[in-house]
Amino acid sequence: MFSEQTYQDRRAVLQSRVTNGILLFLGNIENPVNFEHNPYYFRQDSTYLYYFGIQEPKIAAVIDIDENKTIVFGNELSIDDIVWMGRQETLKEKSLKSGVQETLPYAELSQYLLKAQTSGRKVHYLPPYQSSNKILLADLLGIKIGELRPSVEMIRAIVKQRSVKEPQEIVQIEQAVNVSNEMHLLAMRIARPGVKEYEIANAIQYLAANKECQMSYPPIVTINGGILHNHYRLNMLKEGDLFLNDSGAETAMGYAGDLTRTFPVNNTFTTKQKEMYEVVLNAFNNAQNMLKPGIRFKDIHLKASRFLVEGLIDLGLMKGDPDEAVKNHAHTLFFQCGLGHMMGLDVHDMEDLGEQYIGYTEEEPKDTQTFGLKSLRLGKELKSGFVVTVEPGIYMIPELIDIWQSENKNAAFINYDKVNEYRNFGGIRIEDDFMITDEGYRLLGNGLIKTVEEIENYRTEHSA
C-alpha cells in the first residue's frame, strides 16, 4: 500500500468533486474455477485499490459526503478461516493503513444504504463489470439489474483524478515496464525454430513471477500476428516466421506495463519483413514525437495512419494521395485498431468506467460506427500526467482482404494484386509506454530495443 495520507488525500479530492450523497465502492470477489473453494487468482477492483488500497475479497466501502465519514464494510476472519489460512492482518488493521477509522460487518452495508435511500439521499455507484457485483448492486438498491444507472458525476470525478498520475504511481508503472522489458528480451533470446509459442509464454510469465509480478493481461505470443488478440499458443516457430510478443507485467500494487515487439524467428529479417517493419517503426517514431499536452490523441492516430499509408505506397500496396486515403479510411485494411490507450492501475486504464468518459469528451464523443475509429480507445486532448501507449501496426487479414476486394472497396488507394502477395504475411506491432509531461513526453522504463539493427544484433549475439 501507499501511505495512509495518500488514500486520505485521494478520497478528500473525490469528495470535494461530488455534490452530495453516498459514494459506494464495491470490491471484487474470489471467482470460482469449478467450485467455491477453488478460485481464480484474485484481483481487486482498481478503483477500490486507488481509494482504499486493500487487497481483500468481498469488501465494500462508502464515502458519506453528507455526514463526512468513510466506512469500510467487511468481515473479520472467523476461527474456521484462521484454522485453514492462519492468522492474517485484520480488516481493521488494513483499514487503518488506508486512513479509515470505522469498519462494519459486511451484512450491515445493505441497511446503511437502505436508510440513506429512505431519507431521499442519492447513492452513487460505478458500472459493475463482474456479474456478482451486478447482482449485489441490484439487491442492495432494490432494483432490477437492467435498471442499474451508474453515477456519471462520480465517474467523471474519478476519471479526472485518476487520469493524472502521481509521482509514486509512475514509480510503480516504471517498475512494471522494466519487468516487461526483461520479459521481452528473454523472449528474443529463446525464440528459435522448433520452439512452441506456449514455451515462450511460460518463460516470460515465470520471469514476471520471480519479480513478484503478475501478468497485466494474457500475453499475446504468436507467429500469426495478423490476429490482433491471438491467444492460441500451440504453433511451433519455423524458419522465416515473424514472432509478435505483446505482453506486460503488473506489480503487486496493481500497476501495469504494456509492450509489444515483433522480430524474426531467424536472426535477421527478410527483405520483405524489414521493409514492412520499417514502415511501422517510422509511424511509431513520428507518433511518439507528436506527444505533448494540448494535442488530441485522435489527431496523432490519424497522422500515424498517414505515415503507414506513405510507407505502404512506397512498397506498392497502396497508391494515390495519402491524406485522401486516410480520409476514406483506406488504411484500415492494414491498421484496423487504434494507436493506443490510457494505462495505469489497469492496462486499459479505467475502461470499466466507460470509454466515452475515459478516452473522449461530451464535446467530442467517440465515433462508434466507422471501421478503425470505433476501435480507437483514446481520442481526447492529452494532459500532463497522462500515461499512454503508442502502438501502430500493420495486420494482413486474408478474410478482410477478400471482403474488401470483392466489393472493390477503396480501389483508388489499394493495389489488391500487390496486397495479395502479402496476404499470409501476418502482422507487425511496436508498442511503448509514455508519460505526458509539460515539455512533451517521457518514455517510461529503461527502454527496449526496437530498431532492425538492434534486434538483429541482439538475436545474433544470443542465438543458441
Disulfide bonds with the S-S distance in Angstrom:
none
